[in-house]
Amino acid sequence: MVLLSPGALGPAADAAARCGATDQFVLPDREEAKSLIVVSRVYEWLAELGLDRHDTILAVGGGAATDLAGFVAATWLRGIEAVFYPTTLLGAVDAAIGGKTGINFAGKNLIGSFHLPSRVLINLDLLETLPATLRLEGLAEALKAGYVADPDLVDLLASRGEEVALDEVVERAVKVKVATVEADYRESDRRAILNFGHTVGHAVEILAPMPHGLAVAVGMVAAATVSNARFGFDHRQLIETIFGLGLPVAAAGVSLESALQLIARDKKRSAAGVRMVLLEAPGSPVVEPVTSDLLEVGLRAVGIT
Ligand SMILES: NC(=O)c1ccc[n+]([C@@H]2O[C@H](COP(=O)([O-])OP(=O)(O)OC[C@H]3O[C@@H](n4cnc5c(N)ncnc54)[C@H](O)[C@@H]3O)[C@@H](O)[C@H]2O)c1
């Protein structure tokens, strides 16, 4: 077994020792890890080590590290085993689960593969030590999981707020992701519900700019407002929950025009409009094309004017 991890992470050494990893490749941090240049350097390293079909790649780090390592594992010798040890809450509840890998090339995640890790090791004690922003980003993705498939998880996060204990949150959010992926591994329909908050969220992430999880919180407010206009969904409860968790409910300094342009380039667009995940109620998502008028209602609700 070999280890891929951004070097500065304390848990890497511990995880590597426990799993019996023999060598480590130190990845660049964050999105810089998800490039073809890094992929190629890792391939060269694996070739030097003579890694064979029976070997395993262990990835310790956030979603960027597991996305890169998953892609390398999917493609080296046409696929070897990967084990993930996510060190961010977002990684534990989302990125490390479900087998999507991603490399940035002329756009985010435009290269990738489906390759399930053989094991995902989640260390709750480690996740409890995360800096506030990393914790909040993960709570936003957990809240998303609740809104699309587990209303009890929404209630848990709404009632306990930022101080919520992570054991139940992680278990419930992981269950939502696993069940959704099992129903539709290659995202032909059902898996798309996991994109709740991501249509506007991606635009906010780039244009505000804002960390992914926080941008998804803003995107959920926009999608909930559209859901209210479309289905009478009670979006005030969602806004209060997001606000109560200490997550942002609006994005400052983003123009309507730039947001609309970016969303129009979204790969999920059809002639009838941009496909968005809406809610009829917590736990009842609907994926459908949204007209530009409705989309604007959502954007204006999060301060994009
Ligand atoms: N494959 C999927 O299904 C999927 C789903 C969601 C997100 N993603 C991807 O995940 C990535 C985002 O993941 P992320 O939010 O974990 O960010 P990240 O991997 O970029 O890490 C964010 C920062 O946190 C630091 N960090 C990691 N663990 C830490 C710890 N325990 N303590 C302190 N700092 C720590 C990292 O070094 C980095 O600086 C994106 O590239 C996104 O595309 C993939």
The ligand as a Gaussian input file, in Angstrom:
#p B3LYP/6-31G(d) Opt

LIG

0 1
 N      -15.972000      13.125000      -5.708000
 C      -17.058000      13.683000      -5.204000
 O      -18.153000      13.106000      -5.196000
 C      -16.937000      15.050000      -4.589000
 C      -18.008000      15.566000      -3.850000
 C      -17.839000      16.808000      -3.257000
 C      -16.649000      17.512000      -3.407000
 N      -15.641000      16.966000      -4.153000
 C      -14.357000      17.672000      -4.322000
 O      -13.771000      17.843000      -3.044000
 C      -12.936000      18.988000      -3.071000
 C      -13.194000      19.823000      -1.833000
 O      -12.892000      19.029000      -0.718000
 P      -12.559000      19.691000       0.699000
 O      -13.607000      20.665000       1.043000
 O      -12.262000      18.579000       1.618000
 O      -11.295000      20.611000       0.369000
 P       -9.733000      20.330000       0.134000
 O       -9.435000      18.916000      -0.090000
 O       -9.318000      21.330000      -0.894000
 O       -9.123000      20.750000       1.536000
 C       -9.368000      22.063000       2.020000
 C       -8.230000      22.480000       2.972000
 O       -8.358000      21.784000       4.206000
 C       -7.087000      21.306000       4.611000
 N       -7.313000      20.183000       5.513000
 C       -7.660000      18.937000       5.195000
 N       -7.853000      18.210000       6.307000
 C       -7.601000      19.030000       7.354000
 C       -7.614000      18.854000       8.761000
 N       -7.963000      17.692000       9.320000
 N       -7.315000      19.931000       9.538000
 C       -6.989000      21.117000       8.987000
 N       -6.957000      21.338000       7.655000
 C       -7.261000      20.291000       6.859000
 C       -6.442000      20.951000       3.292000
 O       -5.052000      20.816000       3.439000
 C       -6.846000      22.153000       2.447000
 O       -5.993000      23.238000       2.668000
 C      -13.221000      19.721000      -4.367000
 O      -12.180000      19.505000      -5.277000
 C      -14.504000      19.060000      -4.872000
 O      -14.589000      19.066000      -6.285000
 C      -15.759000      15.751000      -4.728000

